[in-house]
Structures are given as structure tokens and as C-alpha cells.
Amino acid sequence: MSPLWLSLKLAACVASLLLVIATPIAYWLAYSTWRGKFLLEAVVALPLVLPPTVLGFYALLAMGPAGPLGKFWNAAFGHGLAFTFGGLLIASVFYSFPFAVQPLMGAFESVDGKLLNASAILGASPWRTFCSVILPLSLPGIVTAVVLCFAHTLGEFGVVLMVGGSLPGVTRTASIAIYDQVQSLEYGQANRMALVLLLISFAVLSVVYAVNRRAGRRLWTPWATK
């Protein structure tokens, strides 16, 4: 598998998994009245301020032969987790976690509370309210979360290098391939790969801006504050 296709596969898997994992967490953060929820918000945002090598280092320790994830994976599947596509996937999910939770949480919080109260008065269950009211009105935030996770994973370098190395066809993503090509003075090949990533990143971010502009909302960015 070429580095570009491997990166696209990884980005698609991460975006899909995070949509499932981050949605209930974002919902709880948006509507919970627990006074200590700021601690969970800090944990969610931690990958935004941690150097990728730090996160990659601890992920590698956890996935190694002596780590808890590594031991569990070896017992369940008969092989290690580090330097595999599965290891890349798990590390990338953690690294892109805030890019899913924050846009979803912002979208859920922006839903008019009067609509939620009206749904409750009409006898709708919390689940039905979520599916019939919150999700449709949060569609721009959902699109933003998916696209940002995809684009962020596509350009990962430090985490994937620490956890996966550069195994051709297994863990050698496009960003790692560009690094290897530059190290080998193959600037022409590095330039072609970099241009493809640039165009893909521009396209997916254009989708986010277009969706948010149409919905009348500001694009969520890692440096934005509530």
C-alpha cells in the first residue's frame, strides 16, 4: 500500500471512530451540570498542548511488550501492537480527540434550550430528543468534527513516527514518506507528495468553512475559546 493511501485509510478510520466515541462525551460535557467537568475538558484538550513526541512516547510505552495495551493485545491477538497499523490507529485517535469533541460540544451547546424544553413537554425521551432535535441542528458541528479529524490525522508526523516507525506498506504514512525522501535528498518526490497533501488539506478545510458559513457559525479552531 502506498504511503498516501495508507494515510487516507488511517484518516478515514480515525474520523469514523472518533465520531462514535466523541459524540456521547461531547453531549455529556455540553449538558452536564457537574462542577468538576472542567477536569475532563482539560484531559480532552491535553493533546492540543502536548508535543506530539511526548504523546507518542507514552503511547509507545503503553503499546510495548511490557505495557498494558501491548500485553492485552498480545494475549488477545497473538502479536504486538507497536509498529502496526492498529497501533497507529489507537495513537491517532488519542491525538485527534479534541478535534472531534470540541466542535461537537460547541454544536450541542448552541442548540436553543427552548426547543429541548418543548420536546420534553411533548413527552419525547432524551434519546428521541437527541436524534430528532439535537443531531439535525448540530450537523455543521458534526461535519466540522469529521473533516478536522480527517485533515489532522492526514498530516500527523511525530506521533506516527514514534508509534509506527517507517515500515513500508504498514506504518509508512505520507508525512513519514516525505521526511524519508527529504533525508534521501529526493526533493522531487517529496514535493509531489507534499503538493497532494496540500491540495487535500485545502479541499477538506474548504468544506468546513463552507458548511459553517452556510449555517452561520464560526469555524471551531484549536485556539478558539468559548
Secondary structure, 3 states (H helix, E strand, C coil): CCHHHHHHHHHHHHHHHHHHHHHHHHHHHHHCCCCCHHHHHHHHHHHHHCCHHHHHHHHHHHHCCCCHHHHHHHHHHCCCCCCCHHHHHHHHHHHCHHHHHHHHHHHHHCCCHHHHHHHHHCCCCHHHHHHHHHHHHCHHHHHHHHHHHHHHHHCCCHHHHHHHCCCCCCCCCHHHHHHHHHHCCCHHHHHHHHHHHHHHHHHHHHHHHHHHHHHCCCCCCCCCCC
